Amino acid sequence: MTKSQALYNFWASFGWPAINEQSDISEETARALGLDKKRIEYEDSTGDFTGSVALTASLFHYSESWAEVRAKALEIREIIGHGYRVSIDGGYLWIKARNPFTTDGAGSSDYKDSDKSWRRVILNIEADFLTAI
């Protein structure tokens, strides 16, 4: 599994649709993929054993309440614990929480900016790509 695949699999393992934040999708496509009510948009950057990579992901939930999106953030934090290991080609990925782990945010790009029903929690992690290349 490549480094990018490992990041996708990690974020997709939490029961919400996951998508690279650089993906260019329309509202119609988002709806067709089930991304129109909740999703994880994650940063896809990689490195090697020489240093940690600071990454973010955003949890988006279309709701009048913050309860579900904050509960999902807590679930992810509990799973990461003191570190979460993912096997990848030539080694493994070690994911750790950064401080602050969560920050409430407004909607992001495209149609979410104008709709005040989007709840967003930004997650801060650190990833060590423990591979030779």
C-alpha positions as CSV (number, residue, x, y, z in Angstrom):
1,M,0.0,0.0,0.0
2,T,1.4,3.4,-0.9
3,K,1.6,6.3,1.5
4,S,-1.3,8.1,0.0
5,Q,-3.4,5.0,0.1
6,A,-2.6,4.6,3.7
7,L,-3.8,8.1,4.5
8,Y,-7.0,7.5,2.6
9,N,-7.6,4.1,4.4
10,F,-6.9,5.7,7.8
11,W,-9.5,8.5,7.3
12,A,-12.0,6.2,5.5
13,S,-11.9,3.8,8.5
14,F,-14.1,6.1,10.7
15,G,-17.4,5.4,8.9
16,W,-17.7,8.7,7.2
17,P,-16.8,9.2,3.5
18,A,-13.3,10.5,3.1
19,I,-11.9,12.6,0.3
20,N,-8.6,14.3,-0.5
21,E,-9.2,18.0,0.2
22,Q,-7.7,18.8,-3.2
23,S,-10.4,16.9,-5.0
24,D,-12.4,19.1,-7.3
25,I,-16.0,17.8,-7.1
26,S,-19.2,19.5,-7.8
27,E,-22.1,19.6,-5.4
28,E,-24.0,17.2,-7.6
29,T,-21.1,14.7,-7.5
30,A,-20.7,15.1,-3.8
31,R,-24.4,14.3,-3.4
32,A,-24.0,11.2,-5.6
33,L,-21.0,10.0,-3.5
34,G,-22.8,10.5,-0.2
35,L,-20.6,13.5,0.7
36,D,-23.4,16.0,0.9
37,K,-24.3,15.5,4.6
38,K,-21.0,14.5,6.3
39,R,-17.5,13.8,5.2
40,I,-13.8,13.9,6.1
41,E,-11.6,16.1,3.9
42,Y,-8.0,15.3,4.5
43,E,-4.6,16.6,3.5
44,D,-2.6,14.2,1.4
45,S,1.1,15.0,2.0
46,T,3.8,12.5,2.5
47,G,7.4,12.3,3.8
48,D,10.0,9.8,4.9
49,F,11.9,8.8,8.0
50,T,13.8,12.1,8.2
51,G,11.0,14.0,9.8
52,S,7.4,14.3,10.9
53,V,4.7,15.8,8.6
54,A,2.1,18.0,10.1
55,L,-1.3,17.3,8.5
56,T,-4.9,18.4,9.0
57,A,-8.3,16.9,8.2
58,S,-11.7,18.5,8.5
59,L,-14.8,16.8,9.6
60,F,-17.9,18.3,7.9
61,H,-21.4,17.6,9.1
62,Y,-24.6,19.2,7.8
63,S,-26.6,19.8,11.0
64,E,-28.0,22.4,13.3
65,S,-26.0,20.7,16.1
66,W,-22.3,20.3,16.9
67,A,-22.9,17.0,18.8
68,E,-22.3,14.5,16.1
69,V,-19.2,16.1,14.5
70,R,-17.6,16.6,17.9
71,A,-18.4,13.0,18.9
72,K,-16.7,11.8,15.7
73,A,-13.6,14.0,16.5
74,L,-13.5,12.4,20.0
75,E,-13.8,8.9,18.5
76,I,-10.9,9.6,16.2
77,R,-8.8,11.0,19.1
78,E,-9.4,7.9,21.1
79,I,-8.4,5.6,18.3
80,I,-5.2,7.5,17.7
81,G,-4.4,7.3,21.4
82,H,-0.6,7.7,21.8
83,G,0.0,6.7,18.2
84,Y,-1.7,4.6,15.5
85,R,0.3,2.4,13.1
86,V,-0.6,1.7,9.5
87,S,1.4,-0.7,7.4
88,I,2.7,0.7,4.1
89,D,5.1,-0.4,1.3
90,G,8.6,-0.6,2.8
91,G,7.6,0.2,6.4
92,Y,4.7,1.9,8.2
93,L,3.0,5.1,8.9
94,W,2.8,6.3,12.6
95,I,0.0,8.8,13.2
96,K,0.0,11.0,16.4
97,A,-2.3,13.7,17.6
98,R,-1.0,17.3,17.7
99,N,-2.0,20.1,20.0
100,P,-4.6,21.4,19.7
101,F,-6.1,18.3,18.3
102,T,-9.4,20.0,17.4
103,T,-10.4,23.4,16.4
104,D,-13.9,24.5,15.4
105,G,-14.1,26.1,12.0
106,A,-16.4,27.6,9.5
107,G,-17.4,25.9,6.3
108,S,-14.6,25.7,3.7
109,S,-14.6,26.2,-0.1
110,D,-17.4,26.1,-2.6
111,Y,-21.1,25.9,-1.5
112,K,-20.4,25.2,2.2
113,D,-19.3,28.9,2.8
114,S,-22.8,30.2,2.2
115,D,-24.7,27.6,4.2
116,K,-24.5,28.1,7.9
117,S,-25.8,24.6,8.7
118,W,-22.3,23.1,8.0
119,R,-20.4,22.2,11.1
120,R,-16.7,21.8,10.8
121,V,-14.1,20.5,13.2
122,I,-10.4,20.7,12.1
123,L,-8.1,17.9,13.3
124,N,-4.4,18.3,13.7
125,I,-2.2,15.2,13.4
126,E,1.5,14.4,12.9
127,A,2.5,11.6,10.6
128,D,5.8,9.8,10.6
129,F,6.4,7.9,7.3
130,L,8.9,5.3,8.6
131,T,10.2,4.1,5.2
132,A,13.5,4.5,3.4
133,I,11.9,6.4,0.5
